[in-house]
Amino acid sequence: MPLWNPVRTKVHLRMAIQRLQTLKEKKEALAKVARRDIATLIERKKLETARIKVETIIHDDTYIELLEVLELYSEILLARFGLLENGSGFREPDPSISEVIIGIVHSAHRTEIKELHFVRESLMTRFGRDWSVNVMENKDSCVSTRITGKLKTETPPSSLVDAYLGTIAEGYGLPWTFTVPPNAAPGAEALSDLNHDQPPEIVLGAVARNDQSSSDKGDPSVKPARHILPKASTTAGPESNKSTTFPSPPKQPPPYSSSVKSNGRGDDDGDDNDDLLRRFEALKTRH
């Protein structure tokens, strides 16, 4: 455990803030990729695998929240660092930074930031062994619930997993049926009534009607899946050698009048029509 050195502690505290920001951005980027993978699993109906991955995302989100709290605590401690330097004879932290110091000492070792580890050990040296043991054991509930609530390692409840799955599916425009939690947002009851047996366009239409801003709630940097609905095929089956097309019918010419001839070719047009009829009859008899 290093000796108390205010200068080194302050330098490491600044570096810890930068590392916290970088690590938080990295975790958030990985979470976006994981959500995209979960959306693919939902589309392929691999819900059990998707639920397991969602549990990992929930733990990662909790860890990101812990990083945010520690970043806030570090900034407060850096702004009020003079209270540590001036009160060198005190064995208890100043009340204005007590929660901050206790939170850092209690949870900094649960992160992967070495600079924050150094700050934690320096603070433990600064306030003594007995005080540090009480903080580590959370004696008299001295640690804020903002920290303790994010250090729990337990399996998330199924209702929370379903809520994550529903949010991910909604953000990517996928149909999803889930049990409505007790404090669900308005319109969630309609989503819970959706049936997977319904055509995808009906389900997606119901989702869009219940929440027109669902695309804004999802990840703005990720495009939704584009191959949910099957595209109509223009080619015939494997037994056919050629594709079948159905052109739009041509416009019918005006009725032919024997009394009116266009450019003097009325009789010729009649002969052409008779010739076409004869060829058509010949084709019918041939087949």
Steps between C-alpha positions, in 0.01 A plus 500: 500500500655833392564783741273802497626736230248774407679595178514147359147427615369806319683406181364145509154636571508706179621199304230283657228737377629474144524122522147479637365697205689286249394174660137610515497586129659166417242308701215693338633419152520130587147514638372633166658207318352257751153649452532455125590134552201453731270652237630242252429219748146630555442506126618139476275398794799396715348651813685292760838611369371856476391494866845387612666779302255752644605403852857583402388836361317578824817435701700714258249785530527481878878515474476804271279670758764426766765660279282809461459534878873455559576759232269745675659422838848547356412839353352614833807381689730676252305824537514480881845347529613788718297354789729196496818708491399746773355248745809285532439431869141371463429127510151543353421660162325833481118460491483676162716229338428211735260321265741546210803359679307211654354409161841500330663293776215250505464441125812614312660155519200358311609688189792440263654847529841493666511875556182477704651213697791724593262776614309249712814370670623855563169590667516187715849603610379853563216400737646190663437129519204498740305750293577306180378171652172659605449638151580169331254318730240775450464540873190696605404515130753776440522427127243670281234286334612651170808281537367192679211462260740467206734251665244221541573185303168326453294364213271772365126431533315362201282812480810715447632259237167513316502878516850510345397254228189702420697824480763348272239340274303822483812702418580272206139473377457132591175341622519399864250358749572546869328515836419855601684602821299668781622855424492477123470806282164582337439291190706202619181296554432506127851374427455206740192387303695459178515145371795348320253315274391828347669617178811710564355805328199495740723470806735774385204723421365453852837586648523815289150607600567456872827686493575712198825617658637150561779561250610805702518291816727243340861532411527793255833378365373159398269444204206263557493160338387520140419134424211438736230479235553258207536659160274387217684283250476581132638163380313175465570182692780250434289314241480803276785605275379852441364768726137595454413865470162664468520826305230755534234469226545742210252773436220389269487689166180676407243289314581459136264676269483403141386843408802676649848414376817634663751612241321285246604169672164382637470198271862401564438502877202271453713259298767505773242413764368211295855374452566513875180304571599230253848467658346480847263222393794313345694522824203365699461198273877436509505479882 
